[in-house]
Amino acid sequence: MKISIKLIAISILFFIVSCGSVTKVTGFWNEKTELRQTYKKIGIIAVTSYIQNRQIVESKFAERFRINGYEAVECSKFLTPEIMKHKNKSEIANLLKKNNIDGFLIVSVLDIKESEHYVPGSQQYYPRTYYNNYYDYYYYQYDRVYTEGYYEKSVQVFLESNFYNVKSEKLISTIQTETANPADISDLADSFSNTIVKVLVENGVVKKVQSNTKSLK
Protein backbone atom coordinates (compact mmCIF):
# COMPACT_ATOMS: atom_id res chain seq x y z
CA MET A 1 0.00 0.00 0.00
CA LYS A 2 1.46 3.33 -1.02
CA ILE A 3 0.90 6.08 1.53
CA SER A 4 2.59 9.47 1.42
CA ILE A 5 4.02 11.17 4.47
CA LYS A 6 1.81 14.18 3.79
CA LEU A 7 -1.32 12.03 3.85
CA ILE A 8 -0.32 10.60 7.20
CA ALA A 9 0.37 14.03 8.67
CA ILE A 10 -2.97 15.44 7.57
CA SER A 11 -5.32 12.50 7.86
CA ILE A 12 -4.07 10.24 10.63
CA LEU A 13 -2.38 12.31 13.29
CA PHE A 14 -4.47 10.29 15.70
CA PHE A 15 -4.47 6.80 14.19
CA ILE A 16 -5.41 4.94 11.06
CA VAL A 17 -5.45 1.47 9.61
CA SER A 18 -5.90 -0.19 6.26
CA CYS A 19 -9.17 -1.84 5.37
CA GLY A 20 -9.36 -5.28 6.89
CA SER A 21 -6.20 -4.88 8.93
CA VAL A 22 -5.72 -6.60 12.28
CA THR A 23 -4.88 -5.08 15.66
CA LYS A 24 -2.63 -7.28 17.76
CA VAL A 25 -1.96 -7.02 21.49
CA THR A 26 1.70 -6.35 22.37
CA GLY A 27 1.30 -5.79 26.10
CA PHE A 28 -1.33 -6.47 28.75
CA TRP A 29 -1.67 -5.94 32.52
CA ASN A 30 -4.59 -5.99 34.93
CA GLU A 31 -5.21 -5.48 38.61
CA LYS A 32 -6.11 -9.00 39.70
CA THR A 33 -7.79 -7.90 42.92
CA GLU A 34 -10.42 -5.89 41.01
CA LEU A 35 -11.44 -8.26 38.24
CA ARG A 36 -14.90 -9.27 37.06
CA GLN A 37 -16.72 -6.21 38.27
CA THR A 38 -20.00 -5.31 36.65
CA TYR A 39 -19.99 -1.74 35.36
CA LYS A 40 -23.33 -0.04 34.85
CA LYS A 41 -22.03 2.46 32.32
CA ILE A 42 -18.66 2.78 30.60
CA GLY A 43 -17.33 6.07 29.31
CA ILE A 44 -14.78 6.27 26.50
CA ILE A 45 -12.44 9.14 25.77
CA ALA A 46 -9.89 9.33 22.94
CA VAL A 47 -6.89 11.59 23.48
CA THR A 48 -6.54 13.70 20.35
CA SER A 49 -6.93 17.32 19.32
CA TYR A 50 -8.81 16.28 16.19
CA ILE A 51 -12.50 16.44 17.12
CA GLN A 52 -13.73 14.32 14.23
CA ASN A 53 -11.20 11.55 14.92
CA ARG A 54 -12.12 11.60 18.60
CA GLN A 55 -15.81 11.22 17.82
CA ILE A 56 -15.23 8.35 15.40
CA VAL A 57 -13.06 6.38 17.82
CA GLU A 58 -15.31 6.94 20.84
CA SER A 59 -18.39 6.03 18.81
CA LYS A 60 -16.83 2.75 17.63
CA PHE A 61 -15.88 1.80 21.19
CA ALA A 62 -19.33 2.64 22.53
CA GLU A 63 -20.86 0.50 19.80
CA ARG A 64 -18.59 -2.45 20.69
CA PHE A 65 -19.44 -2.26 24.37
CA ARG A 66 -23.18 -2.10 23.61
CA ILE A 67 -22.94 -5.15 21.36
CA ASN A 68 -21.37 -7.00 24.29
CA GLY A 69 -24.20 -5.99 26.61
CA TYR A 70 -22.83 -2.87 28.26
CA GLU A 71 -24.25 0.61 28.39
CA ALA A 72 -21.57 2.95 27.04
CA VAL A 73 -21.23 6.59 26.14
CA GLU A 74 -18.85 8.76 24.14
CA CYS A 75 -17.31 11.22 26.59
CA SER A 76 -16.82 13.80 23.84
CA LYS A 77 -20.51 14.57 24.38
CA PHE A 78 -19.80 16.23 27.73
CA LEU A 79 -16.01 16.31 28.27
CA THR A 80 -15.43 19.03 25.70
CA PRO A 81 -11.95 20.26 24.66
CA GLU A 82 -12.55 23.41 26.72
CA ILE A 83 -13.23 21.37 29.86
CA MET A 84 -10.24 19.11 29.29
CA LYS A 85 -7.95 22.12 28.84
CA HIS A 86 -8.77 23.23 32.38
CA LYS A 87 -7.16 20.07 33.78
CA ASN A 88 -9.59 20.28 36.70
CA LYS A 89 -9.77 16.82 38.27
CA SER A 90 -12.84 17.59 40.38
CA GLU A 91 -14.75 18.97 37.41
CA ILE A 92 -14.00 15.89 35.31
CA ALA A 93 -14.85 13.49 38.16
CA ASN A 94 -18.15 15.29 38.80
CA LEU A 95 -19.12 15.09 35.13
CA LEU A 96 -18.35 11.38 35.02
CA LYS A 97 -20.49 10.75 38.10
CA LYS A 98 -23.24 13.06 36.83
CA ASN A 99 -23.44 10.88 33.71
CA ASN A 100 -23.53 7.71 35.86
CA ILE A 101 -20.20 6.46 34.52
CA ASP A 102 -18.42 3.94 36.76
CA GLY A 103 -15.96 2.50 34.22
CA PHE A 104 -13.68 4.81 32.25
CA LEU A 105 -11.57 3.88 29.20
CA ILE A 106 -8.88 6.24 27.90
CA VAL A 107 -7.29 5.45 24.52
CA SER A 108 -4.24 7.21 23.09
CA VAL A 109 -1.46 6.94 20.55
CA LEU A 110 1.98 5.90 21.76
CA ASP A 111 3.79 6.13 18.45
CA ILE A 112 3.43 6.00 14.67
CA LYS A 113 6.36 4.47 12.79
CA GLU A 114 7.01 4.46 9.08
CA SER A 115 9.19 2.11 7.10
CA GLU A 116 9.95 1.82 3.42
CA HIS A 117 11.16 -1.08 1.31
CA TYR A 118 11.87 -1.54 -2.35
CA VAL A 119 9.68 -3.84 -4.41
CA PRO A 120 11.74 -4.99 -7.41
CA GLY A 121 10.27 -4.92 -10.87
CA SER A 122 9.48 -8.01 -12.90
CA GLN A 123 10.21 -8.88 -16.48
CA GLN A 124 8.44 -11.17 -18.86
CA TYR A 125 8.58 -12.09 -22.52
CA TYR A 126 5.81 -12.38 -25.02
CA PRO A 127 5.95 -13.35 -28.67
CA ARG A 128 5.29 -10.85 -31.43
CA THR A 129 3.88 -12.43 -34.55
CA TYR A 130 5.47 -11.43 -37.85
CA TYR A 131 3.61 -12.35 -41.01
CA ASN A 132 5.98 -13.05 -43.93
CA ASN A 133 3.11 -13.88 -46.27
CA TYR A 134 -0.52 -14.88 -46.00
CA TYR A 135 0.16 -18.56 -45.24
CA ASP A 136 3.45 -18.46 -43.38
CA TYR A 137 4.09 -16.82 -40.12
CA TYR A 138 6.69 -17.18 -37.45
CA TYR A 139 7.84 -15.66 -34.28
CA TYR A 140 10.74 -13.42 -35.02
CA GLN A 141 11.29 -11.69 -31.72
CA TYR A 142 10.54 -11.74 -28.07
CA ASP A 143 10.02 -8.25 -26.77
CA ARG A 144 11.37 -7.62 -23.40
CA VAL A 145 8.79 -5.99 -21.17
CA TYR A 146 10.09 -4.50 -17.97
CA THR A 147 7.93 -3.38 -15.07
CA GLU A 148 9.80 -0.83 -12.97
CA GLY A 149 10.24 -1.41 -9.29
CA TYR A 150 8.81 0.95 -6.69
CA TYR A 151 9.05 1.88 -3.04
CA GLU A 152 6.28 0.70 -0.73
CA LYS A 153 5.57 2.44 2.56
CA SER A 154 4.40 0.68 5.67
CA VAL A 155 3.02 2.31 8.81
CA GLN A 156 2.68 0.80 12.28
CA VAL A 157 0.39 2.52 14.79
CA PHE A 158 1.07 1.80 18.46
CA LEU A 159 -1.82 2.47 20.86
CA GLU A 160 -2.49 2.27 24.57
CA SER A 161 -5.82 1.74 26.34
CA ASN A 162 -6.23 2.28 30.08
CA PHE A 163 -9.36 1.18 31.93
CA TYR A 164 -10.19 2.84 35.28
CA ASN A 165 -12.68 2.32 38.06
CA VAL A 166 -14.24 5.78 38.48
CA LYS A 167 -15.18 5.34 42.13
CA SER A 168 -11.76 4.17 43.34
CA GLU A 169 -9.89 6.07 40.57
CA LYS A 170 -7.67 3.00 40.25
CA LEU A 171 -6.13 1.72 37.04
CA ILE A 172 -7.69 -1.69 36.46
CA SER A 173 -6.05 -2.63 33.16
CA THR A 174 -3.67 -1.31 30.53
CA ILE A 175 -3.37 -2.73 27.01
CA GLN A 176 -0.82 -1.89 24.34
CA THR A 177 -1.53 -2.75 20.72
CA GLU A 178 -0.06 -2.46 17.24
CA THR A 179 -1.96 -1.99 13.98
CA ALA A 180 -0.15 -2.13 10.65
CA ASN A 181 -0.61 -0.28 7.36
CA PRO A 182 -3.05 2.51 8.17
CA ALA A 183 -5.38 4.06 5.64
CA ASP A 184 -8.65 5.06 7.29
CA ILE A 185 -9.56 6.28 10.77
CA SER A 186 -12.94 4.54 10.80
CA ASP A 187 -11.44 1.18 9.87
CA LEU A 188 -8.76 1.54 12.52
CA ALA A 189 -11.31 2.40 15.17
CA ASP A 190 -13.35 -0.64 14.20
CA SER A 191 -10.39 -3.04 14.38
CA PHE A 192 -8.88 -1.44 17.47
CA SER A 193 -12.12 -1.26 19.49
CA ASN A 194 -13.01 -4.85 18.63
CA THR A 195 -9.66 -6.08 19.97
CA ILE A 196 -9.69 -3.99 23.14
CA VAL A 197 -13.26 -4.81 24.20
CA LYS A 198 -12.64 -8.49 23.51
CA VAL A 199 -9.50 -8.46 25.69
CA LEU A 200 -11.26 -6.63 28.53
CA VAL A 201 -14.16 -9.10 28.55
CA GLU A 202 -12.19 -12.32 28.01
CA ASN A 203 -9.62 -11.46 30.70
CA GLY A 204 -12.23 -10.62 33.29
CA VAL A 205 -11.43 -6.92 33.53
CA VAL A 206 -15.14 -6.28 33.15
CA LYS A 207 -17.78 -8.87 33.89
CA LYS A 208 -19.47 -10.00 30.71
CA VAL A 209 -23.12 -9.06 30.55
CA GLN A 210 -25.59 -11.33 28.80
CA SER A 211 -26.65 -9.77 25.51
CA ASN A 212 -29.31 -10.72 23.01
CA THR A 213 -27.28 -9.12 20.24
CA LYS A 214 -24.75 -11.26 18.39
CA SER A 215 -21.20 -10.04 18.97
CA LEU A 216 -19.17 -8.83 16.03
CA LYS A 217 -16.25 -10.97 15.03
Secondary structure, 3 states (H helix, E strand, C coil): CCCCHHHHHHHCCCCCECCCCCEEEEEEEECHHHCCECCCCEEEEECCCCHHHHHHHHHHHHHHHHHCCCCEEEHHHCCCHHHHHHCCHHHHHHHHHHCCCCEEEEEEEEEEEEEEEEECCCEEEEEEEEECCCCCEEEEEEEEEECCCEEEEEEEEEEEEEEEECCCCEEEEEEEEEEECCCEHHHHHHHHHHHHHHHHHHCCCECCCCCCCCCCC
